[in-house]
Amino acid sequence: MDKVCGLDVLKDSVFACILDEKGKKILEERFGTLTPDLDKFRDVLVNHCVGRVAMESTSIYWMPVWRILELDFQLTLVNPYLIKQFSAMQHPKNIFV
């Protein structure tokens, strides 16, 4: 299994968390959204042997990040609303609600 990276893409920054094959956090860092920053970010992902990247579809901010990463990684675009709903369903206090 490849290392994976989850992204929170904001207007002015990209927050990245890389996990190894066992789910252990190996990097947590914030990057800028200008092209040189995104190129540096791509290099960090390559250097950490990341294979898959998931990011939230926040407004249009995810699009430049996708364009920079699409040739080198398996990308998944996720709906933040669905993630929040899934997280709420997984929480033990909500089992019988």
Long-range contacts (C-beta under 8 A, 24 or more apart in sequence): 2-49, 2-50, 2-51, 2-52, 3-48, 3-49, 3-50, 3-51, 4-50, 4-51, 4-52, 4-53, 4-54, 5-45, 5-48, 5-50, 5-52, 5-53, 5-54, 6-53, 6-54, 6-55, 7-53, 7-54, 7-55, 7-56, 7-65, 8-55, 8-56, 8-58, 9-33, 9-55, 9-56, 9-58, 9-61, 9-62, 9-65, 10-58, 10-61, 11-59, 11-61, 14-38, 14-41, 14-65, 16-41, 16-44, 16-45, 18-45, 18-48, 18-50, 33-61, 33-64, 33-65, 35-64, 35-68, 38-64, 38-65, 38-68, 39-68, 41-68, 42-68, 42-69, 42-72, 45-69, 45-72, 45-73, 46-72, 52-76, 54-78, 56-80, 56-83
